Amino acid sequence: MRIRRIVDLSVPVGSGTQVYPGDPEPRLNVHATVPADGFNLLHVQMGSQTGTHVDAPYHFRDDGLRLHELDLGLFTGPGVVLDVRGLAPRTQITSDIIDPAGLGPGVIALICTGWSRFYGTEAYFDHPYLDADACRKMLELGVRTFCIDAINIDETPSPIGYPVHHLIARAGGVIGENLRNLEMIDFPDPLVSCLPIALEDADGAPVRAVAYEVED
């Protein structure tokens, strides 16, 4: 196997990283420098849902699996891009606009809304979001990993709670949020990795998500 191309699907983490309203703002401060200490070292403070990240079932269920308890296979595998670009702000992504071809067990569903172009602005919070019924149908097909190029797979804020988060958590699945560049996956059969930092007892963690174009 040879990797022909890597598409970076992650936003950078820094003082300007956009977070869900009320979440901790990331802070990266210099802790040590070469002139003073002989080495450079950052002091990093941030929430578990900072930047491009994944949610474990524990994020919404006290009895759900925590991040370190999950099978790493949930974070790596063949990706299927669900291109739903062109939707109006705060539009539900319903099953009739999702092409189910290729969806199944082991597949990472990449919901491409195109909303990452608004990252860093207030418009980023007005993203389209996955409809609960569409989520149920994807779960019935065997999908357990759902990624989206928006700050939330549910509406932000959600007046009815977080139905999609709860459905996926109940099924033992994971959610990836704040991805970008999904529209740049213009090749067939991408191999996707969204492996998280190995935080113990965590509800989620930042990831460096990428899509590989590979050939045998």
C-alpha positions as CSV (number, residue, x, y, z in Angstrom):
1,M,0.0,0.0,0.0
2,R,1.2,3.5,-0.9
3,I,-0.1,6.8,0.4
4,R,-0.6,9.1,-2.6
5,R,-2.1,12.1,-0.8
6,I,-3.1,13.3,2.7
7,V,-6.0,15.7,3.2
8,D,-5.9,17.5,6.6
9,L,-9.4,17.6,8.0
10,S,-8.5,19.4,11.2
11,V,-8.6,23.0,12.4
12,P,-5.6,24.4,14.3
13,V,-5.7,24.7,18.0
14,G,-4.7,28.1,19.4
15,S,-5.9,31.2,21.1
16,G,-8.3,31.9,18.1
17,T,-9.9,28.5,18.1
18,Q,-13.7,28.8,17.9
19,V,-15.4,26.8,20.7
20,Y,-19.0,25.8,21.5
21,P,-20.7,28.6,23.5
22,G,-19.7,28.2,27.1
23,D,-16.9,25.8,26.6
24,P,-13.4,26.6,27.9
25,E,-11.3,28.8,25.6
26,P,-7.9,27.2,24.7
27,R,-4.8,28.8,26.2
28,L,-1.3,28.1,25.0
29,N,1.3,29.9,27.1
30,V,5.1,29.6,27.0
31,H,6.3,27.6,29.9
32,A,10.0,27.2,29.1
33,T,12.4,28.6,26.4
34,V,15.7,27.6,25.0
35,P,17.5,30.7,26.4
36,A,16.1,30.4,29.9
37,D,15.7,26.6,30.3
38,G,17.5,24.9,27.4
39,F,14.3,23.7,25.8
40,N,11.0,25.0,24.5
41,L,7.7,23.9,26.2
42,L,4.1,25.0,26.0
43,H,1.6,25.1,28.8
44,V,-1.6,24.0,27.2
45,Q,-5.1,24.5,28.7
46,M,-8.3,23.5,26.8
47,G,-11.5,21.6,27.0
48,S,-12.0,18.1,25.8
49,Q,-14.2,19.3,23.0
50,T,-11.7,21.8,21.6
51,G,-11.1,22.2,17.9
52,T,-11.5,19.1,15.7
53,H,-12.5,16.5,18.2
54,V,-14.5,13.3,18.9
55,D,-17.2,12.6,21.4
56,A,-17.4,9.3,23.3
57,P,-20.8,8.0,24.5
58,Y,-19.9,9.2,28.0
59,H,-20.3,12.8,26.7
60,F,-24.1,12.3,27.0
61,R,-24.5,9.2,29.1
62,D,-23.1,8.5,32.5
63,D,-23.3,4.8,31.8
64,G,-21.7,5.3,28.3
65,L,-18.2,4.1,27.4
66,R,-15.4,6.6,28.1
67,L,-12.9,7.6,25.5
68,H,-10.1,5.1,26.6
69,E,-12.6,2.3,26.6
70,L,-13.6,2.5,23.0
71,D,-12.4,0.3,20.2
72,L,-9.9,2.3,18.1
73,G,-11.5,0.8,15.0
74,L,-14.3,3.4,15.5
75,F,-11.7,6.1,14.7
76,T,-10.2,4.6,11.6
77,G,-11.6,3.1,8.5
78,P,-13.1,3.7,5.0
79,G,-14.8,7.1,4.7
80,V,-17.9,7.9,2.8
81,V,-18.5,11.6,2.0
82,L,-22.1,12.7,2.2
83,D,-22.2,15.9,0.2
84,V,-25.1,18.0,1.4
85,R,-23.6,21.4,0.5
86,G,-26.0,24.2,-0.5
87,L,-28.3,24.0,2.4
88,A,-29.7,27.1,4.1
89,P,-28.6,28.1,7.6
90,R,-30.1,25.9,10.4
91,T,-31.5,23.4,7.9
92,Q,-32.2,19.8,8.9
93,I,-30.2,17.2,7.0
94,T,-32.9,14.7,6.3
95,S,-32.7,11.1,5.0
96,D,-34.1,12.1,1.6
97,I,-30.9,14.2,0.9
98,I,-28.5,11.6,2.1
99,D,-27.2,9.1,-0.4
100,P,-26.9,5.8,1.6
101,A,-24.7,4.1,-1.0
102,G,-21.6,2.8,0.7
103,L,-22.8,3.3,4.3
104,G,-22.5,0.3,6.5
105,P,-20.6,-1.2,9.5
106,G,-17.0,0.1,9.9
107,V,-17.6,3.1,7.6
108,I,-16.9,6.6,8.8
109,A,-19.7,8.9,7.6
110,L,-18.3,12.3,6.6
111,I,-21.2,14.8,6.5
112,C,-20.0,17.6,4.2
113,T,-22.1,20.8,4.7
114,G,-19.5,23.2,3.5
115,W,-20.0,25.2,6.7
116,S,-16.3,25.1,7.6
117,R,-16.0,28.2,5.3
118,F,-17.7,30.2,8.1
119,Y,-15.3,29.0,10.8
120,G,-14.3,31.9,13.1
121,T,-17.4,33.9,12.4
122,E,-20.8,34.0,14.1
123,A,-22.4,32.4,11.0
124,Y,-20.5,29.2,12.0
125,F,-23.1,28.6,14.7
126,D,-26.0,28.7,12.1
127,H,-24.9,25.4,10.5
128,P,-27.2,22.7,9.1
129,Y,-27.6,19.7,11.4
130,L,-28.4,16.0,11.2
131,D,-32.1,15.0,11.6
132,A,-32.8,12.4,14.2
133,D,-34.7,10.2,11.8
134,A,-31.8,10.3,9.3
135,C,-29.5,9.4,12.1
136,R,-31.6,6.4,13.1
137,K,-31.6,5.1,9.5
138,M,-27.8,5.5,9.3
139,L,-27.5,3.6,12.6
140,E,-29.7,0.8,11.2
141,L,-27.3,0.5,8.2
142,G,-24.5,-0.1,10.8
143,V,-22.8,3.3,10.9
144,R,-21.2,4.0,14.2
145,T,-18.9,7.0,13.4
146,F,-20.4,10.3,12.3
147,C,-18.3,13.3,11.4
148,I,-19.4,16.7,10.4
149,D,-17.7,19.9,9.2
150,A,-19.6,22.0,11.7
151,I,-19.4,22.8,15.5
152,N,-22.3,20.5,16.3
153,I,-24.0,17.5,14.7
154,D,-27.2,18.8,16.5
155,E,-28.5,22.3,16.2
156,T,-26.6,25.1,18.0
157,P,-28.2,25.8,20.4
158,S,-30.6,23.0,20.4
159,P,-34.1,23.9,21.6
160,I,-35.1,20.2,21.9
161,G,-31.9,18.9,23.5
162,Y,-29.4,16.9,21.6
163,P,-31.3,14.0,20.0
164,V,-28.6,12.9,17.5
165,H,-25.9,12.9,20.3
166,H,-28.2,10.7,22.4
167,L,-29.0,8.3,19.6
168,I,-25.4,7.8,18.7
169,A,-24.3,7.5,22.3
170,R,-27.0,4.9,23.0
171,A,-25.6,2.9,20.0
172,G,-22.1,3.0,21.4
173,G,-21.0,5.2,18.5
174,V,-18.8,8.3,18.2
175,I,-19.2,11.8,16.8
176,G,-16.5,14.0,15.2
177,E,-17.1,17.7,15.0
178,N,-15.3,20.8,13.6
179,L,-13.8,19.0,10.7
180,R,-12.9,20.9,7.5
181,N,-11.8,20.3,3.9
182,L,-14.3,17.4,3.4
183,E,-15.0,18.8,-0.1
184,M,-11.3,18.2,-0.9
185,I,-11.8,14.4,-0.6
186,D,-12.3,14.1,-4.4
187,F,-10.9,10.6,-4.7
188,P,-12.6,7.2,-4.2
189,D,-12.3,5.0,-1.1
190,P,-10.6,7.4,1.3
191,L,-9.0,5.9,4.4
192,V,-9.9,8.2,7.3
193,S,-8.2,8.5,10.7
194,C,-9.6,10.6,13.5
195,L,-7.6,9.0,16.4
196,P,-8.0,11.0,19.6
197,I,-5.5,11.9,22.3
198,A,-5.6,9.0,24.8
199,L,-7.2,10.9,27.7
200,E,-8.3,8.7,30.6
201,D,-12.0,8.7,31.7
202,A,-12.7,11.4,29.1
203,D,-15.9,12.4,27.3
204,G,-13.9,13.2,24.2
205,A,-10.6,14.6,23.0
206,P,-9.1,16.6,20.2
207,V,-7.9,14.7,17.1
208,R,-5.7,15.3,14.1
209,A,-8.2,14.0,11.5
210,V,-6.9,13.2,8.0
211,A,-8.1,11.4,4.9
212,Y,-5.6,9.3,2.9
213,E,-5.7,8.5,-0.8
214,V,-4.1,5.1,-1.0
215,E,-3.2,2.7,-3.7
216,D,-2.2,-0.9,-3.5
